[in-house]
Amino acid sequence: MRRDPEASTFQRRPAYRYIRQSDRLPSTDEAFALGLDAEVKVKLFNPTGAGTWFITGYDPETRIATGAAHIHEMDIGDFWMGELVTFRGRFGLPLERDLG
């Protein structure tokens, strides 16, 4: 039986970029300096369970984002985008970006 190479693409790379250059996110240091006045420019969420991430800053070299994460309670700080990109929830679904 021959396997379709496109069938497994979903698991190997995300369907879209979570953080885009057009988002014009400040650096993590700049966002941290703004504190609670930092603007949320990217929102990611788990479509099959708990977890919402509000991103206010990003460092593309380290792939560290800063902002808030609400999983069971709200937590403010830094998180590694590599972990969020590879996350798979129920049914193997990745996190989604809120486009609204």
C-alpha positions in Angstrom: 0.0 0.0 0.0 1.4 3.4 -1.0 1.0 6.2 1.6 0.1 9.7 0.6 3.0 12.0 1.6 0.6 14.9 2.2 -1.5 12.9 4.7 1.1 13.2 7.4 2.0 16.9 6.7 -0.4 18.0 9.4 1.7 16.5 12.1 5.1 17.6 10.8 4.4 21.4 10.4 1.7 23.8 11.4 -0.9 24.9 9.0 -0.1 28.6 9.6 2.4 30.7 11.5 1.4 31.6 15.0 3.5 34.7 15.0 3.8 36.7 11.8 6.2 39.6 11.0 3.1 41.7 10.2 2.1 41.4 13.9 4.9 43.8 14.8 5.4 42.4 18.2 7.8 44.3 20.5 10.7 42.5 22.0 10.1 40.6 25.2 12.1 43.2 27.1 10.0 46.0 25.6 6.7 44.2 26.4 7.9 43.4 30.0 8.8 47.1 30.5 5.2 48.1 29.5 3.8 45.7 32.1 0.0 45.6 32.2 -0.1 48.3 29.5 1.4 46.0 26.9 -1.0 45.3 24.0 -2.0 41.7 23.3 -1.4 41.2 19.6 -1.6 37.4 19.3 -4.1 35.0 21.0 -3.6 31.3 20.8 -6.0 28.7 22.2 -6.4 25.0 22.6 -9.6 24.1 20.5 -10.1 20.8 22.4 -9.3 21.7 26.0 -8.0 24.2 28.5 -5.4 26.7 27.5 -5.3 30.3 26.1 -2.1 32.3 25.5 -2.1 36.1 25.1 1.2 37.2 23.5 2.5 40.8 24.0 6.2 40.4 23.0 8.4 38.0 21.1 12.1 37.3 20.6 12.6 35.5 17.2 16.2 34.4 18.0 15.2 32.5 21.2 11.6 31.8 20.2 10.6 33.1 23.7 7.2 35.0 23.9 6.0 37.0 26.8 2.5 37.6 27.9 -0.2 35.7 29.9 -1.3 32.1 29.8 -4.6 31.0 31.2 -4.7 27.2 31.6 -6.2 26.6 35.0 -5.4 30.0 36.3 -3.9 33.2 34.9 -0.1 33.3 34.8 2.0 36.2 33.5 5.5 35.6 32.2 7.5 34.0 29.4 6.9 30.8 27.4 8.8 29.0 24.7 7.0 29.0 21.3 8.7 25.7 20.3 6.6 23.9 23.0 3.4 25.5 21.8 4.0 24.8 18.1 4.6 21.1 18.8 1.7 20.7 21.3 -1.1 18.3 20.1 -4.4 18.1 22.0 -7.2 15.7 21.6 -7.6 14.1 18.2 -4.0 15.3 17.4 -5.2 18.9 16.9 -2.6 21.8 17.4 -3.2 25.1 19.1 -5.1 27.6 16.9 -4.6 31.3 16.5 -7.6 33.5 17.1 -8.0 35.5 13.9 -10.9 37.6 15.2 
